Amino acid sequence: MISFSEAHALLRSHLLTLEPVRVPLDRSLGRVLARPAVSDIDMPPFNKSAMDGFAVRSADLAGTTPEAPLRLRVAGEVAAGAAPDHAVGPGECLRIFTGAPVPAGADAVVMVEETEALEEEVAFQRPARPGQHVCPKGQDITEGQTVAEAGTVITPAVVGVLAAVGIAEPWVHPTPRVAILATGDEIVPIDRVPGPGQIRNSNAHALAAQARLAGCEVELVAAVGDDETALRDALARSLAHDILLLSGGVSVGKYDLVKAALRHAGVKFVFEKVRIKPGKPVVFGLHGRNRRIFGLPGNPVSAFVTFELFVRPMIRAMQGHATLDNPVVAARLSQAVVNRSGRRNYVPARVRRDANGTTQVSLLEYHGSADLRSLVGANALAILPEVVSELPAGFLCEAMLLPGIAISD
């Protein structure tokens, strides 16, 4: 049995990132850019009006005041999407609309609200400074500029920028393909009422939800009983995925057949047992060069916890993320806690900030690693250190935040 830090280091030594692919921009949300995105144009591509008003030569309005207004002849107009067909000469102006190209000769735009329209002229009451209400060509982005680095997560804002610079199919890291296989004679489908000694297959569906939340494509493999031949057949069908998650059968009991079946299939084990609670019997292995195999314990909280500790970082590495682990915060225990397991303990908990801004963590009612209900109200897992058995209220411990759930006040 190895420590969590040793297991974590071993996991990180076997991370891999999936080879980049090109996808349509509208299917790229949430993916990670695999190559820098470079603009093929200046943005804006021309000197652009930021207002509805009049394009003018600022020199023509020098010295203008409300008491001594200046009139300019309206020589035409330019709308957004149109090219100016008239340069602004001395004593002239052009009516212009937001987003339209500023015509040659003009170096400023005066808002329509600051003018008085006459028959064929416009009266101006104050000077205009050069560049007023004009967005210069290339102000936001220049041709050849990198607008998003490799490793950038594609958000809606990034989608907009990529669209603006003409990247219709960005290079991204693929979505990992995950197969989930629950094992055990006691497992029955969730639409069946369990008989004596049976339980519904909640693990497969909870793990599938965790994997989908992490951005994976998931295949739920039909559950397999404690039968060596059936287990080997199921493995043969599942090992082509980027990640295979098995639930149950990884301990040392008479019917724990998963490790033997994995070895028979050619899986090379990296670690088999970790000094954590829950989840001690967790297995991590390699199949070929690019397949990662996790044997997770059968108890549902154990499976949930070991997914967050080991599987999610592997998924995020495959996707090209720079940050792999769930955030960990320091928080004060709201109650005294005893941990005599001798293992690093992960307990369903609720993290919140009190009225003074202090981060507090409260352990939830928890009956052990079979108590999946305890996770429903959790937004974190309190981390109780293995070297301290009795922790007083107010003890500063760590809490690992669960994805998709906010800290409340």
Buried (B, 14 or more C-beta within 10 A) or exposed (E): EBBBEEBBEBBEEBEBBBEBBEBEBEEBEEBBBBBBBBBEBBBBEBBBBBBBBBBBBBEBBEEBEEEEBBEBEBBBBBEEEEEBEBEBBEEBBBBBBBBBBBBEBBBBBBEBEEBEEEEEBBEBBBBBEEBBBBBEBBEBBEEEBEBBEBBBBBEEEBBEBBEBBEBEEBBBBBBBBBBBBBBBEBBBEEEEEBEEEBBBBBBBBBBBEBBEEBBBBBBBBEBBBBBEEBBBEBBEEBBEBBBBBBBBBBBEEEBBBBBEBBEEBEBEBBBBBBBBBBBBBBBBBBBEEEBBBBBBBBBBBBBBBBBBBBBBBBBBBBBBBEEBEBEEBEBBBBEEBEBEBEBBBBBBBBBBEEEEEEBBBBBBEBEEBBBBBBBEEBBBBBBBBBEEEEBEEEBEBBBBBBEEEEBEE
